[in-house]
Amino acid sequence: MAVTKTHPIKSTLKAAIDYICNPDKTDGKLLVSSFGCTAETADIEFEWTRRHAIDKGTNLGRHLIQAFEPGEVTPEEAHRIGMELAREVLGGKYEFVLTTHIDRNHVHNHLIFNAVSFQDHRHYHSNKRSYHEIRRTSDRICKEHGLSVIVPGRDKGKSYIEHQAEQNGTSYKAKLRSAIDRLLPGCTDLEDLLRRLQREGYELKRGKYISARAPGQERFTRLKTLGADYAKEALTARIAGRPGPSRQPKQLTGRPSLLIDIQNNIKAQQSAGYKHWATIENLKRAAETLNFLTEHGIGSLEELSERCDGVAAATARVKADLRATEKEMERLTITMKHAATYRQLRPLYDQYRQSRDKEKFLRGHESEIILFEAAARELKRLNAVPLPAAQRLRAEIDELTVRRAALQSEYRKAQQKEREYDTLNQNVRILLERSEDVVLPKEKSNELE
């Protein structure tokens, strides 16, 4: 999965929405959804919101594209994932239209949202921080659905081109890392390492930072951009036999860490030093696992399995409560929006109904009439007739906002606990596969079997 940058829409908003809603691309408009508006009147509703904006900005909306690996997801699932992303990123504050296109060899979502919030009438500010937040959120949601992520979140600062090159074995950075890892064990100091790199054909450039360029490479690569373990100080430490920054001992938290699969770890096969470190680290992690089991009174696989199931069920319950709360907040928020539009345009609509020349009146106020009738339809659909008092709606939303914050905190804790037990379960099964007589250090005679 990949997310493109949000593109600004400065004009022809209707044309942009018409394009993403094209029936030939969206399975006859079956894969079209919206929030706070309808797809047919979205451009008018966006503009109505902008009229009340405190900070209008220069853009009418933002256009986001979310793409998926070919053949990995159905159009329906992609659409559901797009709705999750839109709701979480936009927080129920911006009208949007979401569509899923199926006319190419890969399924992809188009999201167009208003550049102005209908809640606080402030402009959406798009920058690097907001983009990376969207991408991280999209990556997490896709992982939760068991989908791959095209550009891994851990490759901070790595371009898509660089990522693809590394996957294809043509990345200059990947080859430079490999050369350093291969040469470093036999080096006496940093200068020795640099001389060996030169003998391998690398051109070096000194200065505040050390840079290297392979034959045929256009630009120099700073060693520090290869990762924390490749900065000048880190390389000196590794040559001296001290661990690099990525292998510094972590502060003990009392939580088990997942055992390293040394047999299938490519780095362990290529580096004797890393294999030695991983072996010692696994002993520490095994001890953490057994201590955790003892402290929590778990003496058998059956008890561990029950705990895992219980923790997962608790997480699911909190998640369901959180989703229900967010759904009700969304309903009330949309009700407030349409009720405000209805109240504001009702006098004009009454004039239209009483007008002797309705066609002439409509020509002068077509957008307002369309908005009023759309708001009336939505309020009826939301079962908000007669109109609820704005003060009561606000009080209910405030109460739900407090409840949502509490549930979000509880959900994060539940997820952390579920991850702990998942790690614990994996470690125990790995330990049992490697040793036939692993017994918990506990007075009870129950064995993990």
N, C-alpha and C positions, 0 to 999 in steps of 0.2 A: 504494500500500500504506500502511496505517496500523496502529499498535499502540495499543490502549487501555491505560490504567493497569492494573497488576495489582490485582485486587480480592481482599480477604481473605475466606476462608471460615471462619467462626467456628462454624458448626453445620451439621447435615444434609449432611455431606460426601458420603455415599452418594447423596443426592438430586441433588447437583450433578454428580456423575460420571454418574449414570443419565441426566440431562438431556443432557449433551454427547455421550453414546453412543447416543442415540435412533436406532434403525434408519431411521426415516423421514427423518432429517436427514443420516445418514452413509452413504447408499446401501447399506442393509442391513448396516451395521457393517463394510463393506469399507474405509472410511476411518477406522479406529480403530487406533491404535498405542499402545504403552506402553514404559516403560523401568524396570527394577528391580522390576516388579510386573506383574500382569495386570489388565486393565480390570475383570474380574469380581470380583476380590478386592482391588482397590486401596485401598478404604477401610479394610479390615482390616490391610493391610500398612502403610499410612500410620500407623495407630494403634500398631502394633507398634513401628515405628521411634520414635515419640514416647515410648514407655515408657522408652526408653534415653537420651532427650535430656538434654543438659547444660543447655540453655536452651530450654524448651518454647515460650515465648511464649504468645500468646493465640489464634493462628490455627491451624486444622488444615491449611490449604493456601492456595495462591494461584491465582487464575483470571485468565488472560491471553487476550485476543482479538486476533487478527491478521487484518485485512481486506484484500481486494484489489480493484482496479478491476474493475467489471463487464466480463465478456467478455475479460479480459486473460490469464487463466491457467486451465488445466484443473484439476479437483479433485485429480487425481493429483499434478500438479506443485505445487499449493498445499500438499498434504500433505507432500511431500518437503521443501519450503522450511520448513514448520513444524518438521519433525524436525531440520533443520540448525540452526534458531534455538534450539530447546530444548536440543539437545546442546551448542551453543557457550555459551549463556548459563548453563546449569545445571552445566556442566562434569562431568557424570557423577556428581554428588554427591546428587541428589534424585530420588526416584521421581516419575514423571509419566505422565499419560494425555493423548494428543493425538488430537483428532478434527477432521475437516473437514466443515463443514455446507454442503449444496448446496440447501437448501430455500428460499432467498431469491434475489433478483436478483443478488446478489454472493456469490462463494465466500469463506468465512472460516474460520479455524482457532480452535479452543478448546483451551487448554492448562491443565490443572490439575496442579499439582505440590505435593509435600509441603512443608510449611513447615519441616520438620526434615531435615537431611542424614543419610542412612544411613551415610555415611563417617565423619564426625567428630561426628555427633549434635548439631550446633549449629543454631540457628534462622536461617532466612533473613530478612535485614533489608531490607525494602522502603522505599525513600526516593527522592528526586528523582534522586540520582546513579544508583541501580540502574535506575530507569525509563528515564532518558536513555541509559544504556548498552544496554538492551534495544532501544530504538528505533533507535539508531545501528547496532547489529548487524543488526537486521531490514532497515533501509534498505540496508546494504551487501550483504547476501545477495540481496535482491531486484534490486539493480542488477547483480550478478554473473549473475543469471538473465535479464537484459534487460528487467526489469519497471520500471514507473514508480513513483515515490515520491510519495504524496499530499501529504505535508508535507515539503518539502525540508529536508535537514539544515543547509543554509547559512543558512536563515531562523531563526537562533537567537533564541529569545524570542518568536517570532511564533506567535500562537494559530492553531488550525485555522480559527476563524471569520474571523480577519483574513486568513489565506491565501486562503480561499474568496472573501472580499470583493474582494481584490486581483485574483484571477483574473477576477471578474465586472465589474471596473472600478468598484466601489462603495466601495473602501477609502479612508477619510479620510487615512490615512498615505500611501498611494500618490499621492493627489491633492496632498497637501502637498509631498511630494518633488518632484513634477512642477512645481508652481508655483515652488518655490525654484530648481530647475534652470533654469527658463525666465527668471526675473527676474534671477538672479544676474549674468550677463554684463554687464548694463547698470548695475549698482550701483557707487557710489563707495565705500561703506563698509557696515558691518553695519546702522547706523541707517537708511541709505537702503533696504536690503533690507526691513527691518521695516516702514517706511512704505509700501512698495509692496505688501507682504502685506496691510496694513490696507486699502489702497485696493481690494484684490481681495475684501474682505469678511471677512477673518480677524480675530478678536478675539485680542489678545495679552495675555499675563500675564508680568510681569517678576519677577525674584527671583534665587535662586541659579542657576536654569535658566530659559531662555526657553520659553514654552509658547504654542501657537496653537490656536484652535478655529474650525472652519468653520461657516458658517450651518447650523443644523439638527443640528450635532454635540452630543452630550450632554456629553462631557468634553473637557478640554484635552489636547493632545498635546505632550509635551516634544520639542523639536527633536532632542535628543541620542538619543531612542529611534528616530529614523528611520535611524540608521546613523552610523558613525564620521565620515563626511564632512559631517554636519549639526550637529555640536556647535558651540558658539559659537566656539571657537578655530579649528576647521576651516573654518567659513564665512568668518571673517576672512582666513584664509590663502588660500582660493580666490578671494576678491574681489581680493586683492593679487596674484593671478596665480601663487601657489605651489600645488603639487599638494596635494590632500587626503590624509589618512592612507591611504586605499585605493589611492592612486596613487604612494605613496612608493617610490623605487627599492629593489628587493630586492637583498640581498647576492648577488653572483654565486656560483653553485655549480658552474659548469662543465657544468651539465646544460641541455639545450635546453628552452625553454618554447614552448608551442603558440602559433602565430601567431594574431592576432586577425582574425576575419573582418569587416573594417570595412564592406564593402558590405552585409552582412545584419545588422549590429549596430544595433539600434534606438537605443541611446544615442548611437552615433556619428552617426546621422542627425539627432538632436535637438540635439546639443551640438557646436559647432565646436571648442570647447576640448578635448573628449574625443577628437574625431576627429584633431586635431593630435597629441595625446599618443599615441594608438594608432598613428599612422603612424610616429612616431619609435621607439616601443617595438618595432614590427614590424621595423624596421631592425636594432635590437639583437638581437632574437631570431633573425633570419635569419643574422646574423654568428655567433651562438652555435652555430647549427645547422651552418654550414659549418666552423667551428673543430672541432666535435665529430667531424665526418666525417673531417677531416684527421688529427686526433690518433689516431683509431681505425683509420686506414688503409682507409677505405671510399671507393672510387673510382667505383662504378657502382650503378645501381639493382639489378642482379642481386646484387651483393655485399651491399647493404643488405637486400634481401629475404631472402637466406640468413641474415644475422645475426638479423633479426627472427624467422625461423622457428626458428633455433637457440635463441634466448633463450626463446621461447614453449614449446618442447619441454622445455627445462631446468626451467622453472617447473612444467610439468605433471608432470614426474617427481618433483620435490620434493613437490608437492601430493599425489601418489599415495602416496609413502612416508609422509607425515604422516598421511594418512587411514587407511592400513593400521595405523600405530602406534597411533593413537587408537582404532581399532576393536578391536585386541587388548587395549589397556588397559581398554576398556569391558567386554569379555568377562571379563577376569580380575577386575575390580571387582565385576561382578554375581555371578560365581562365589563370591567371598569373602562377599558378602552372604548368598546363599542357603545357603552351607555353614555360616555362623555360626548362621543360623536353624535349620537341620537339626540341628546338634549340640546346640543349646540345648533344642530341643523333642523330641528323640529319646526321652529317658527318659519324658516324659509320653505320647508316642505308644505306647511299649511298654506302659505301664500301660493305655492304652485298648484295645490289642489283647488284653491278658490279662484285661480286665474281663469279669465274667459278665453285667453289665447294661450293654451298650455304649450303649444309647439314653440311659440316665440319665447315664452318664459324658460322653457327647457334649453333653448339655444344659448341663453345667457348664463344658465346655472347647471349645465349638464353634469359636471363633475360632482357638485354638491348633492344633486338629486340621486346620482348613482351611489354615492357614499352613504347617504341616509338609508336608502333601501337595502343596501348591503348590511349596514349595521342592524337594521330591524330584523333581517333574516337571521343574522348570527345570534342576536339576543334571543330570538325564538328557539333556535337550535340549542342554545345553552340553557334553556328553560329559565330565562331571566325576565319573564314578563308576569306581573308588572315590574317596572324597573326597581332594582334594589337601591337603597340609599348609598351614596358614595362613601359616607362616613363609616357605615357598617362594613362595607366591603374592605375599606382600608384597615379597619380594626382586625378583621379576620385574616387579612394578608399579613399584618404585623405579627399576629399570634403564630401563624404558620411559619413565618420567617425564623422566629425563635426556635420553634420545634425542628425545623430543617437543620439549623446550625447544630443543635444537640445531636440529631441523628447522624449528621455527617461526621461528627467527632466519634460517635459510637461505631459508625461503619468503618472508619479508618483503623480503629483499635481492633475491631473484629477481623478485618482483613489481615492485619499484622499477625494476629494470633493464628489465623488459618494458615498463613505462610510458614509460621514457625512449626506447626504440627505437620505440614506437608514436608518440610525439610527433615524433620525428625523421622517421619515415616520412611522417606527415601533412604536416609542414612542407616536406619535399623535393618532394612532389607538388604542393603549393600553389605553391611557388616555380617549378616547371617549367611550371605552367599560366599563370603571370603573365609568364614570360620564356622565350623560345625558346633563349637562348644561355647558360643557367646552367651553368658548368663548375666543378668542384671545384678549389680552390686546391691542386693537387697536381701533382708532377712527372709522374706517369703521365698518359697521354693519354686515359684512359678518361673518358667523359662520362656524366652522369646522363641516360640516355635510355631 
